[in-house]
Amino acid sequence: MCPIVYVDGEEIEMLNRSSINNGDHNETVCELTVQTSAKNISIEDLRVPILPEKVNKIAFIGDTGCRINMLFQQECNSVDSWPLKKNLDSIALHKPDLIIHVGDYHYRQTKCRNTKKCGDIYGYNKEVWYADWFEPAKDISLQSPFLFVRGNHESCDRAYEGWFRYLDSYPFSSEKCGNFVSSWSLDAGPMKFFIFDSSSGKDIFTTQSTIDAFERQFDKLIQDKPTWFLTHKPLWRSPKKEFLTLKSHGNLTQIEAFGDKFPSNVTTIVSGHIHIAQILLMDNVPDQIIVGNGGASLHAQDQESVYQNVEFDYSNGKNYLAHEVRNFFGFGFAILNLDDHEFTFYNQHNKEMYSAKLTEDFKLKRIKTIVDSF
């Protein structure tokens, strides 16, 4: 039986979202859809955080779980090795009106070789979901509402069951896993967020059917107020050192589907997937922000801080130019302040690493201020 919720004084029973017992997930998940205009929501003695009438401060975090697979054995029992809770506690100090998670919550895929360092919880069950996300996020979940983006770790060949049971915005279905969650948007006052599911889009080896499906979801994008495009996999990402040379990468599926089709009101793309904090100031396409340094073991910490005029050349003949690529190292998160038109990267200790001013339409200005992170 699901609990009673009080919404602006009205007593409403929550609905059963899922109570399927398949061995990995055997608890009952309840839900209730409420209007964003609701002022007070409570369950028993717990007050549920809501969006304020005026959204100002928005936090971003991504790629947060403790990475355990055949190659990586992150120390889940160490807050220094896996600092997700530190990041979330630091975010809480900013008291954001909304927290956006850009995907990849679940990481403990295989058994850890040293249980003293990373425990013995693994697989695609509810225990991993609680260890990788719900337990570290339980305090801040009582403070600020979340917007969740689906990552490739929640794709149909990985932890999709938990995604659709716990985090997906649409009604639960016990049918076969869907590769694509329908795109949707959130109005944040002076701007919008468009949420796109890129979890099934391959970076290099794509298919026409996936490209066509991505195009259909992209076509839901409306050209009205300034918009930030939220997609787990970045369309463009930094040069990567391979065999002593720099290789530029991105997601060919999205590039094929809509890389050249963004309307002018889409000024910025925000992603994770790559475990680094990065800004790419692009030519003739939206700028790319990557905030994938939320807790999972990091990537590309041997890069330069700044690269100039980075070219992106793809097998389909399309070419793109990043006037500037900036990398920020270590674990952390980001804060967008709508009133101040400012975007800031912070490290896990809540120390400012970088701050960029935004134009009136929320595009990153080309003149920025670097703040030393050490």
N, C-alpha and C positions, 0 to 999 in steps of 0.2 A: 504493500500500500504506500502511495506517495504522500508526502507531507502537505500541510496546509500553508499557503502563502498569503500574506496580507499585502495587498497592493492599494495604496492610498486609502487604507481602512477597510477595503473590501476583502472578504475571506474567499479565497479561491483554492481549490485542490489542484495540486500539480498533476500533470499527465505522465503516464508511463511511457518513456521514450524507448526503453529496451529492457527486457528481462530475460533475454535468451541466455541459456546456460550451455556454452560449448566447451567447457573445460578451462579455457584461457580467460574468459570473461563470464562471471556468474553472479554479478550483482545487479540489482535493479537501478536503472538510471532514470531519473525523473526530470521533467522540464516544464517550463511555462513561458509562453510568448507574451510579452507585455509591450505596450506602446513606449516609445522613447520619451513621451511626455510624462510618464509616471514620476511621482515625486518621492514616494517612500515605498520600499519593498523590504519585507522581512520574512524570515522563515524561523519559527520558534523565537529564540533570542538572538538570532543572527540577522544583522542588517545587510542587505545586498547592495553593493555599490551601483550607482546609476550614472548615466551621462548627465552632466549639468546642462542647463538651457544654453549656456555659452561655453563651448569647448575652447580652451586656450592652450593647455600644455599637454603634449602627447609624447609618450615614451616609445622607443623602438628597441626590440631585442630579437635575436634569432639564433637558431642552431644551438640549443641549450642543453641537451641531454649529455650523459656521461658516455663517452665513446668506447664501446667494447666490441671488438670483432676479431677476426683472425690476425689482422695487422696491428691494430691499436688496442692498448690496454691502459686506458686512462684511470688514474687513481680516484675512484668515486668517493672514497672515504676521507679524502683530503680536500679541504675548502680552498687550498692554494692550487691544487691540480685541477679541481673541478669547482670553479667559483660561482656557479649559478646563483646560489643563495646570497653571496656577497653582492652580485649585480642587482638582484631583486631588492635587497635591503637598501642599496644605494639609490635605486629608482624610487623607492618609497619616500626617501627624503625630499624628492622633488614634488611629491603629492600630485602626480599627473591626473588629468581628467580622463585619460584613456591610455591604455597600454596596447601596442600593436606587436604581436609576435609574428615574424615573417616566415615561420615554418621550421620543421625538424625538431620535434620534441623528444622522440623516442630513439635511443642509441644503443641500448644494451642488448645487442643481437645474439651474442654467443657467450658461453661461460667464460668467466675470468680465470686466468691461469693462476692468479694469486688472490685468493679470496680475502686475505687480510687487507689488501689494498683496494679492492673494488667489489667485495661482497660476492654473494652467490645468486643474485637475482638476474635473470636473463630470459630472453625469448620475447614473444609478442603478447604477453598476458597482462592482466590488470596490475600485477605487482610491479612490473617494470614501469608502467605508466605512472603509478603512484610514486615510485622512487625517482624517476627521471623528471617528472613535472609536478604532480599535484602536491607532494610533500614539500619541496622547496618553495612552491608558489602559494602555500596555504595562507600565509600571513598577508601578503600583498593582495591576494584575491579578495580579501575583506575590505580593502581600501579603495581599489580602482577597478573599473570594468576593463575587460579584455576584448580585443578583436583578434581572431585567429586566422592565419593563412596556412593553407595546406602545403607541407613540404614533401620532397621525394621520399623521406623516411616514412611518410604516411601514405605511400602509393599502394597500389593493389597487390604488389608482390612483397610488401613489408607490413608495416603496422597500421593498415587501413581500418581494422576492426575497432581499435581504440579511437581513431580519428572520427569515425562515423558515430560511435557511441557517445563520445564525450564532447567533441569540439565543433563538429560541423554545424553550419547555420541552418541547414535544411532539415525537414522531417526525416526521421530514421527509417531506413528500409533494410529488411533482412535479406533482400535479394542480392544477386551477384554484385561485387564491388564495382563502383563507377569510376572510370579513369578521369572523369571531368566533373568537378563541382561547378555548377552554374555561377557565372560571374555576378557580382552584385556591387552596390555602392553604398557608402555612408556619407551623409551630408554633415560636415563639421562646421557649418556656418559660412565663413568666407571662402572655404575650399571644400573639395570632396576627396574621398579615397575610393578608388576602384579596385576591387579585390578579384584577382585572376588566379585560377588554379593551373600552375605550370608543372605540377608534380610528375606528370607522365611524359613531359617533353624532353627528349634526349638532346644532349649538347651537340653531338656530331652526327650520329646515325639516326636520321629522322625518317618518317613515313608520310606519304601524302594524306592518308586518312587522319593522322594526328594534326597535321598542318591545317586541314580543312576544319577539324573540330575546334582548333584554336582560333581560327578566323571567325567562326560563328560566335564564340564567346566574346571575342574582341569587339564584334559589331554591336554589342550591347552598350558600348561606351558612348556616352552622350557628350556633345560639345556644348557646354554651358559655362559653369564657373571653373576656376583653376582646379586642377586635379592632379593628385599623386597616384601613380599606378603601382599597386602592391602585387608582386609576383615573387614566389620563392626563388626561382632561378633567374639570375641576372641576365639581361640580354647581352651586356658587355661586361667583361671583368678584366682585371689588370694583367699586364704582361706576367708571364710565369716563366721562371728559369728552367729550361730544359736543355740538357747537354750544352751548358755554358752559353746558351743564347736565350733571348727573350721571345716568348711566344704569346700572342694575344688570343684570348679565348672569349667564349660567350655561349649562348644557347641558340643553336641554329634553327631549332623548331620554331621558336618565337620570332626569330629574325625573318624566317621564310614567311610566316603567317602574317606578321604585321609590323616588322621592323621599320618600314618606310611609311606606315599608315597612321602614325599618331597625329591626332588633331592638335592644333596649336595650344589648346587649353591644358594639355598634359605636359607639365613642365619637368616632372621628375619621376623616375622609377626607383622604388625601394625594394631591395631583395636581401636574401641571405645566401645560403647554399655554400658559399666560399667562406671559410672560417677566418675572416679578417674584417677590419673596418676600412672602408675605402670610398673615395669619391672620384667619379670620372666626369669631367666637364666636357660634354660632347658637342660636336658640330652638326647642326641641322636636325638633330633628334633629341629627345629628352635626356637630361643628365641622369647618371646612374649612381645611386647610393647603395652600398653594401654594408649591412650591419649584422654580420654572421659570426660575431665574436662573443656570443652570449654565455658560453660555457664549455661546449664541445672542444676537444683538442684542436689547436690552432693550425692554420695553413700559412705558408708564404711569409714567414717572419724574417726571411733573408733578403727581402726586396729593398730597393732604395725607397726613401720617403716620398720622392717626387719623380715622375717621368713626364717629359714634355712631348707633345705631338706623336702620340702612339697611334699607329694605324692598325685597323682591324680588317683583315682580308679573309673572305670565306670562299668555300668551294663553289658556291652558287654565283660567284662573281660580284657579290655585293661588298662594298667597301665603306668603312666608317672611320672617323677620326676623333680621337680624344685629345683636345688641346692640352689637357693636363690630367694626370692621374696622381692622386695623393693617397698614401697608405698610412694607417695608424695602427700601432702594434700593441699587442696585449689584449686581454679580455675587457669587455665593456658593453656599453649601450649608447643610445642617442636620445636627445630631447629636441622636439620641435616646439617652438613657442610662437603661436600664431599672432599674438598681440605685438610682440617685439620683432616679428619677421626674422627669426634667428633659428639656426640649426646647429646643435652642438654635440660632439662626441665626448663621452666621459669614460674613464677607465673604471675598473671594478671597485676602486676605492673612492669613487665619486669625484675624482680630480679631472678637471677639464683638459682635454687633449687638443681640441680644435673647435673653432667656432666660425660659422659662415653666416653672413647676412643674406636675406632673401629679398627679392624684388616684391612689388605689390601683388604680382600674380604668383608668388611663392616659387620663383626660380632662383637657384643659387647665383649670387653675384660673383663676378669674376675677380673682384678684389676682396681678399679674405685676410683674416688674422690668425696666425698660428700661435698656439699657446703651448709652451713646453710641458710635456707630460711627466717629467721626472723631477 
